[in-house]
Amino acid sequence: MTYLAKPRLHHPSLRCNALGFTRRDYEGTVSTLCAGCGHDSISAAIIQACWEMDIAPHRVAKLSGIGCSSKTPTYFLGQSHGFNTVHGRMPSVLTGANLANRGLIYLGVSGDGDSASIGIGQFVHSIRRAVDMTYIVENNGVYGLTKGQFSATADQGSVSKKGVANNDSPLDLVTMALQLGATYVARSFSGDKQQLVPLIKGALAHRGAAFIDVVSPCIAFNNHPGSTKSYEYVREHNEAVNRLDVVLPRAEISAEYAEGELLEIDQHDGSVLRLRKLDADYDPRDRIRAMNLLQQRQAQGEVVTGLLYVAADAEDLHRHLNTIETPLNALGAEELNPGAEALERINASLR
């Protein structure tokens, strides 16, 4: 595979964040995806979110599996840690890395084939174990690398580019994430940067399993009349339950919002989610109502987007296992080998 490097020279007028980085410092190589692919818009949203949050690129560990979506980490955060796993195995590798070094920010990028088919078991267990991560699925409803067959998330009755209808029931990863105990659950659209960037920022600031399903149309195989994951379909059937912004500890970020109630949710890193409700009856802290809303609107052919659920008191895998604050990969021989007496006490407790 050939990677196209971008020039390292920056125009002196480019604005810098608090770390002295320009937005260009958060980019990767030139994308080799199809022109107009929604995945590139998601990469741009990740770049924007990390730049605005003043996240040092070397503090991020980005992991992916196999597929068009799993290629995208090459196109953002070129100075971060990266690991491209085998098909469907990203969640377990991310879990192991997180246990070894809790000091990094973990970003898992996957697709509907990578997570909803071959990797469905891995997806399930990483969510239920509350791994501290941001898990983004770039969902286009097809297998783009193998010429557009329906994926497990394709809606029943949707039509392929060749005119074939899908007869199988779809998997809804958002509903699954809610049922499995994810403490930050959202859905967005790759064509809605105003909504997607704050959702990513909120997920990166959240401690625990944060999951974002992003409908990302495949312009080569799934962007035509009859597709329920095309640009036109999502724009016409998008039902946004809220719009949000993230207020960082140092200063407030202002934004334009429709009239409605304002809800503020403290995040573990000190930032604040400011949620403006567009649906006056919707409460993102109610997991059961979130699942009911998804089912009701799906039956009406609507795509619900926004922050669907967040738990302000969320905990992660390290809290559940009662691990120490020091990353395990930073422990020396003395800490890892406490001696024969400690081993004997452990053995005695198991008898």
Beta strands, then each sheet from edge to edge (+ up, - down):
strand 1: 60-64
strand 2: 81-84
strand 3: 105-111
strand 4: 133-139
strand 5: 142-143
strand 6: 149-150
strand 7: 184-189
strand 8: 209-215
strand 9: 238-240
strand 10: 242-247
strand 11: 262-266
strand 12: 272-277
strand 13: 303-310
sheet 1: 2+ 1+ 3+ 4+ 8+ 7+ 13- 9-
sheet 2: 5+ 6-
sheet 3: 10+ 12- 11+
end
